[in-house]
């Protein structure tokens, strides 16, 4: 059971910041050499991708506003003749014939 909603933008930011930390931890441990400026593209690129992901997620989750709200105190109009599909019109015509008394 989820305790909060999933936020993919934060996931992307966390992955890139963790990658930056791993790069400098490897350099500190002597496993490889990481230049001092490597954090700049990793952090800025990761935060930019996180922002784009968060924006995309937000636009996907929000619903568009209603463009034509129903007017208040409006009486419903009776159905128009011929409205609906062919089967509905046919059944209505057959039903009206059944209820007429024979001449």
N, CA and C atoms as an extended XYZ file, in Angstrom:
309
Properties=species:S:1:pos:R:3:atomname:S:1:resname:S:1:resid:I:1 pbc="F F F"
N         0.840       -1.172        0.000 N   UNK     1
C         0.000        0.000        0.000 CA  UNK     1
C         0.889        1.242        0.000 C   UNK     1
N         0.586        2.157       -0.912 N   UNK     2
C         1.374        3.376       -1.022 CA  UNK     2
C         1.008        4.365        0.077 C   UNK     2
N         2.018        4.987        0.644 N   UNK     3
C         1.773        6.009        1.661 CA  UNK     3
C         1.712        7.397        1.048 C   UNK     3
N         2.240        7.562       -0.140 N   UNK     4
C         2.200        8.844       -0.843 CA  UNK     4
C         2.223        8.552       -2.330 C   UNK     4
N         1.910        9.578       -3.121 N   UNK     5
C         1.901        9.350       -4.558 CA  UNK     5
C         3.322        9.314       -5.115 C   UNK     5
N         3.480        8.578       -6.173 N   UNK     6
C         4.776        8.412       -6.816 CA  UNK     6
C         5.131        9.693       -7.566 C   UNK     6
N         6.355       10.188       -7.372 N   UNK     7
C         6.826       11.394       -8.040 CA  UNK     7
C         8.074       11.071       -8.845 C   UNK     7
N         7.913       10.828      -10.138 N   UNK     8
C         9.058       10.421      -10.954 CA  UNK     8
C        10.141       11.487      -11.081 C   UNK     8
N         9.797       12.765      -10.960 N   UNK     9
C        10.807       13.819      -11.026 CA  UNK     9
C        11.816       13.703       -9.901 C   UNK     9
N        11.332       13.389       -8.721 N   UNK    10
C        12.241       13.214       -7.583 CA  UNK    10
C        13.105       11.961       -7.751 C   UNK    10
N        12.547       10.945       -8.378 N   UNK    11
C        13.319        9.736       -8.642 CA  UNK    11
C        14.485       10.044       -9.584 C   UNK    11
N        14.208       10.782      -10.640 N   UNK    12
C        15.265       11.133      -11.600 CA  UNK    12
C        16.337       11.986      -10.923 C   UNK    12
N        15.917       12.965      -10.125 N   UNK    13
C        16.882       13.811       -9.417 CA  UNK    13
C        17.733       12.967       -8.461 C   UNK    13
N        17.115       12.047       -7.759 N   UNK    14
C        17.839       11.184       -6.834 CA  UNK    14
C        18.838       10.290       -7.525 C   UNK    14
N        18.480        9.782       -8.684 N   UNK    15
C        19.396        8.910       -9.433 CA  UNK    15
C        20.639        9.687       -9.864 C   UNK    15
N        20.428       10.902      -10.393 N   UNK    16
C        21.582       11.686      -10.855 CA  UNK    16
C        22.443       12.165       -9.692 C   UNK    16
N        21.836       12.565       -8.592 N   UNK    17
C        22.636       12.995       -7.448 CA  UNK    17
C        23.385       11.818       -6.822 C   UNK    17
N        22.765       10.643       -6.836 N   UNK    18
C        23.455        9.444       -6.347 CA  UNK    18
C        24.616        9.076       -7.273 C   UNK    18
N        24.421        9.237       -8.577 N   UNK    19
C        25.510        8.964       -9.526 CA  UNK    19
C        26.683        9.919       -9.303 C   UNK    19
N        26.384       11.177       -8.980 N   UNK    20
C        27.440       12.138       -8.674 CA  UNK    20
C        28.196       11.725       -7.414 C   UNK    20
N        27.449       11.306       -6.412 N   UNK    21
C        28.084       10.873       -5.162 CA  UNK    21
C        28.945        9.633       -5.384 C   UNK    21
N        28.471        8.698       -6.188 N   UNK    22
C        29.238        7.482       -6.473 CA  UNK    22
C        30.509        7.831       -7.245 C   UNK    22
N        30.414        8.785       -8.166 N   UNK    23
C        31.598        9.180       -8.937 CA  UNK    23
C        32.679        9.751       -8.025 C   UNK    23
N        32.283       10.610       -7.087 N   UNK    24
C        33.278       11.186       -6.185 CA  UNK    24
C        33.711       10.208       -5.090 C   UNK    24
N        32.839        9.282       -4.719 N   UNK    25
C        33.239        8.263       -3.741 CA  UNK    25
C        34.276        7.320       -4.348 C   UNK    25
N        34.098        7.001       -5.634 N   UNK    26
C        35.096        6.165       -6.314 CA  UNK    26
C        36.426        6.878       -6.442 C   UNK    26
N        36.374        8.177       -6.660 N   UNK    27
C        37.610        8.955       -6.736 CA  UNK    27
C        38.288        9.030       -5.364 C   UNK    27
N        37.489        9.202       -4.323 N   UNK    28
C        38.058        9.269       -2.971 CA  UNK    28
C        38.634        7.922       -2.541 C   UNK    28
N        38.038        6.832       -2.997 N   UNK    29
C        38.534        5.502       -2.645 CA  UNK    29
C        39.701        5.048       -3.498 C   UNK    29
N        40.045        5.821       -4.523 N   UNK    30
C        41.178        5.467       -5.374 CA  UNK    30
C        40.826        4.486       -6.472 C   UNK    30
N        39.571        4.229       -6.707 N   UNK    31
C        39.180        3.288       -7.772 CA  UNK    31
C        39.328        3.902       -9.157 C   UNK    31
N        39.045        5.181       -9.302 N   UNK    32
C        39.202        5.889      -10.564 CA  UNK    32
C        39.434        7.366      -10.287 C   UNK    32
N        39.724        8.089      -11.323 N   UNK    33
C        39.982        9.519      -11.212 CA  UNK    33
C        38.791       10.284      -11.768 C   UNK    33
N        38.184       11.127      -10.935 N   UNK    34
C        37.047       11.940      -11.361 CA  UNK    34
C        37.481       13.401      -11.373 C   UNK    34
N        37.343       14.084      -12.517 N   UNK    35
C        37.718       15.494      -12.549 CA  UNK    35
C        36.788       16.333      -11.664 C   UNK    35
N        37.305       17.457      -11.196 N   UNK    36
C        36.539       18.277      -10.254 CA  UNK    36
C        35.263       18.818      -10.877 C   UNK    36
N        35.235       19.032      -12.180 N   UNK    37
C        34.081       19.630      -12.844 CA  UNK    37
C        33.025       18.610      -13.278 C   UNK    37
N        33.221       17.343      -12.971 N   UNK    38
C        32.272       16.304      -13.389 CA  UNK    38
C        30.904       16.465      -12.722 C   UNK    38
N        30.890       17.076      -11.547 N   UNK    39
C        29.618       17.243      -10.837 CA  UNK    39
C        28.707       18.241      -11.530 C   UNK    39
N        29.282       19.218      -12.214 N   UNK    40
C        28.469       20.274      -12.824 CA  UNK    40
C        27.504       19.713      -13.869 C   UNK    40
N        27.964       18.977      -14.892 N   UNK    41
C        26.992       18.445      -15.859 CA  UNK    41
C        26.069       17.388      -15.256 C   UNK    41
N        26.581       16.601      -14.315 N   UNK    42
C        25.727       15.584      -13.703 CA  UNK    42
C        24.588       16.221      -12.901 C   UNK    42
N        24.903       17.191      -12.075 N   UNK    43
C        23.877       17.815      -11.231 CA  UNK    43
C        22.925       18.663      -12.061 C   UNK    43
N        23.468       19.528      -12.925 N   UNK    44
C        22.599       20.405      -13.729 CA  UNK    44
C        21.779       19.590      -14.718 C   UNK    44
N        22.401       18.624      -15.377 N   UNK    45
C        21.646       17.769      -16.307 CA  UNK    45
C        20.583       16.950      -15.589 C   UNK    45
N        20.931       16.416      -14.428 N   UNK    46
C        19.964       15.627      -13.666 CA  UNK    46
C        18.808       16.450      -13.163 C   UNK    46
N        19.087       17.657      -12.660 N   UNK    47
C        18.003       18.517      -12.189 CA  UNK    47
C        17.125       19.006      -13.348 C   UNK    47
N        17.736       19.235      -14.505 N   UNK    48
C        16.945       19.635      -15.679 CA  UNK    48
C        16.028       18.501      -16.132 C   UNK    48
N        16.567       17.295      -16.183 N   UNK    49
C        15.726       16.154      -16.545 CA  UNK    49
C        14.648       15.893      -15.501 C   UNK    49
N        14.970       16.103      -14.236 N   UNK    50
C        13.979       15.929      -13.175 CA  UNK    50
C        12.862       16.946      -13.306 C   UNK    50
N        13.223       18.194      -13.640 N   UNK    51
C        12.202       19.224      -13.830 CA  UNK    51
C        11.308       18.899      -15.021 C   UNK    51
N        11.913       18.442      -16.112 N   UNK    52
C        11.118       18.073      -17.284 CA  UNK    52
C        10.205       16.886      -16.982 C   UNK    52
N        10.704       15.921      -16.235 N   UNK    53
C         9.897       14.763      -15.852 CA  UNK    53
C         8.743       15.170      -14.942 C   UNK    53
N         9.028       16.046      -13.985 N   UNK    54
C         7.978       16.508      -13.077 CA  UNK    54
C         6.919       17.307      -13.824 C   UNK    54
N         7.344       18.131      -14.774 N   UNK    55
C         6.386       18.907      -15.569 CA  UNK    55
C         5.518       17.988      -16.423 C   UNK    55
N         6.136       17.004      -17.037 N   UNK    56
C         5.383       16.044      -17.853 CA  UNK    56
C         4.402       15.255      -16.991 C   UNK    56
N         4.822       14.865      -15.814 N   UNK    57
C         3.949       14.134      -14.897 CA  UNK    57
C         2.781       14.997      -14.456 C   UNK    57
N         3.058       16.262      -14.166 N   UNK    58
C         1.987       17.158      -13.721 CA  UNK    58
C         0.954       17.388      -14.819 C   UNK    58
N         1.411       17.589      -16.052 N   UNK    59
C         0.460       17.803      -17.143 CA  UNK    59
C        -0.328       16.534      -17.435 C   UNK    59
N         0.271       15.392      -17.207 N   UNK    60
C        -0.429       14.127      -17.441 CA  UNK    60
C        -1.483       13.862      -16.365 C   UNK    60
N        -1.206       14.270      -15.133 N   UNK    61
C        -2.115       13.984      -14.030 CA  UNK    61
C        -3.250       14.982      -13.879 C   UNK    61
N        -3.069       16.207      -14.319 N   UNK    62
C        -4.129       17.209      -14.154 CA  UNK    62
C        -5.165       17.039      -15.241 C   UNK    62
N        -6.378       17.292      -14.878 N   UNK    63
C        -7.475       17.192      -15.839 CA  UNK    63
C        -7.701       18.545      -16.490 C   UNK    63
N        -8.089       18.554      -17.757 N   UNK    64
C        -8.363       19.836      -18.398 CA  UNK    64
C        -9.629       20.463      -17.806 C   UNK    64
N        -9.696       21.793      -17.753 N   UNK    65
C       -10.886       22.434      -17.188 CA  UNK    65
C       -12.100       22.221      -18.090 C   UNK    65
N       -13.255       22.252      -17.482 N   UNK    66
C       -14.488       22.105      -18.262 CA  UNK    66
C       -14.687       23.356      -19.100 C   UNK    66
N       -14.926       23.172      -20.379 N   UNK    67
C       -15.065       24.319      -21.260 CA  UNK    67
C       -16.500       24.791      -21.383 C   UNK    67
N       -17.467       23.909      -21.219 N   UNK    68
C       -18.857       24.280      -21.396 CA  UNK    68
C       -19.670       23.764      -20.217 C   UNK    68
N       -19.680       24.488      -19.089 N   UNK    69
C       -20.450       24.001      -17.948 CA  UNK    69
C       -21.947       24.088      -18.230 C   UNK    69
N       -22.713       23.223      -17.599 N   UNK    70
C       -24.165       23.215      -17.780 CA  UNK    70
C       -24.766       24.468      -17.150 C   UNK    70
N       -25.697       25.130      -17.857 N   UNK    71
C       -26.311       26.328      -17.288 CA  UNK    71
C       -27.184       25.973      -16.083 C   UNK    71
N       -27.285       26.901      -15.127 N   UNK    72
C       -28.085       26.696      -13.927 CA  UNK    72
C       -29.558       26.959      -14.229 C   UNK    72
N       -30.442       26.279      -13.496 N   UNK    73
C       -31.899       26.442      -13.617 CA  UNK    73
C       -32.374       26.252      -15.050 C   UNK    73
N       -31.870       25.275      -15.684 N   UNK    74
C       -32.243       24.982      -17.064 CA  UNK    74
C       -33.129       23.739      -17.071 C   UNK    74
N       -34.297       23.871      -17.644 N   UNK    75
C       -35.215       22.731      -17.707 CA  UNK    75
C       -34.774       21.795      -18.823 C   UNK    75
N       -34.822       20.506      -18.579 N   UNK    76
C       -34.436       19.565      -19.640 CA  UNK    76
C       -35.461       19.581      -20.763 C   UNK    76
N       -34.967       19.487      -21.985 N   UNK    77
C       -35.842       19.488      -23.150 CA  UNK    77
C       -36.275       18.062      -23.448 C   UNK    77
N       -37.492       17.899      -23.956 N   UNK    78
C       -37.937       16.549      -24.322 CA  UNK    78
C       -37.114       16.032      -25.488 C   UNK    78
N       -36.987       14.715      -25.593 N   UNK    79
C       -36.205       14.163      -26.705 CA  UNK    79
C       -36.851       14.498      -28.036 C   UNK    79
N       -36.025       14.764      -29.023 N   UNK    80
C       -36.527       15.112      -30.343 CA  UNK    80
C       -36.842       13.858      -31.122 C   UNK    80
N       -37.836       13.963      -32.001 N   UNK    81
C       -38.178       12.820      -32.845 CA  UNK    81
C       -37.040       12.566      -33.817 C   UNK    81
N       -36.731       11.325      -33.986 N   UNK    82
C       -35.659       10.966      -34.902 CA  UNK    82
C       -34.292       10.965      -34.244 C   UNK    82
N       -34.229       11.339      -32.986 N   UNK    83
C       -32.936       11.327      -32.301 CA  UNK    83
C       -32.623        9.910      -31.853 C   UNK    83
N       -31.398        9.549      -31.830 N   UNK    84
C       -31.004        8.217      -31.395 CA  UNK    84
C       -30.654        7.337      -32.572 C   UNK    84
N       -30.411        6.087      -32.264 N   UNK    85
C       -30.022        5.192      -33.346 CA  UNK    85
C       -31.253        4.576      -33.998 C   UNK    85
N       -31.044        3.850      -35.055 N   UNK    86
C       -32.139        3.294      -35.840 CA  UNK    86
C       -32.946        2.293      -35.028 C   UNK    86
N       -32.299        1.484      -34.216 N   UNK    87
C       -33.009        0.472      -33.440 CA  UNK    87
C       -33.955        1.133      -32.441 C   UNK    87
N       -33.542        2.237      -31.845 N   UNK    88
C       -34.395        2.930      -30.889 CA  UNK    88
C       -35.614        3.500      -31.590 C   UNK    88
N       -35.423        4.118      -32.748 N   UNK    89
C       -36.551        4.683      -33.479 CA  UNK    89
C       -37.500        3.591      -33.948 C   UNK    89
N       -36.949        2.488      -34.384 N   UNK    90
C       -37.789        1.399      -34.854 CA  UNK    90
C       -38.627        0.828      -33.710 C   UNK    90
N       -38.013        0.622      -32.548 N   UNK    91
C       -38.744        0.093      -31.405 CA  UNK    91
C       -39.808        1.064      -30.928 C   UNK    91
N       -39.538        2.362      -30.984 N   UNK    92
C       -40.526        3.349      -30.563 CA  UNK    92
C       -41.712        3.346      -31.516 C   UNK    92
N       -41.437        3.211      -32.811 N   UNK    93
C       -42.531        3.185      -33.783 CA  UNK    93
C       -43.356        1.908      -33.615 C   UNK    93
N       -42.713        0.796      -33.379 N   UNK    94
C       -43.450       -0.455      -33.190 CA  UNK    94
C       -44.263       -0.396      -31.908 C   UNK    94
N       -43.722        0.209      -30.877 N   UNK    95
C       -44.423        0.311      -29.611 CA  UNK    95
C       -45.651        1.216      -29.749 C   UNK    95
N       -45.515        2.298      -30.511 N   UNK    96
C       -46.668        3.206      -30.678 CA  UNK    96
C       -47.765        2.523      -31.488 C   UNK    96
N       -47.417        1.635      -32.429 N   UNK    97
C       -48.423        0.913      -33.199 CA  UNK    97
C       -49.174       -0.089      -32.320 C   UNK    97
N       -48.483       -0.672      -31.361 N   UNK    98
C       -49.126       -1.664      -30.505 CA  UNK    98
C       -50.180       -1.054      -29.609 C   UNK    98
N       -49.995        0.183      -29.190 N   UNK    99
C       -50.910        0.777      -28.239 CA  UNK    99
C       -52.114        1.416      -28.895 C   UNK    99
N       -52.137        1.591      -30.215 N   UNK   100
C       -53.283        2.173      -30.876 CA  UNK   100
C       -54.405        1.128      -30.946 C   UNK   100
N       -55.603        1.555      -30.646 N   UNK   101
C       -56.722        0.598      -30.780 CA  UNK   101
C       -57.008        0.336      -32.246 C   UNK   101
N       -57.470       -0.859      -32.558 N   UNK   102
C       -57.746       -1.174      -33.963 CA  UNK   102
C       -58.936       -0.342      -34.456 C   UNK   102
N       -58.959        0.058      -35.715 N   UNK   103
C       -60.046        0.897      -36.245 CA  UNK   103
C       -61.358        0.176      -36.413 C   UNK   103
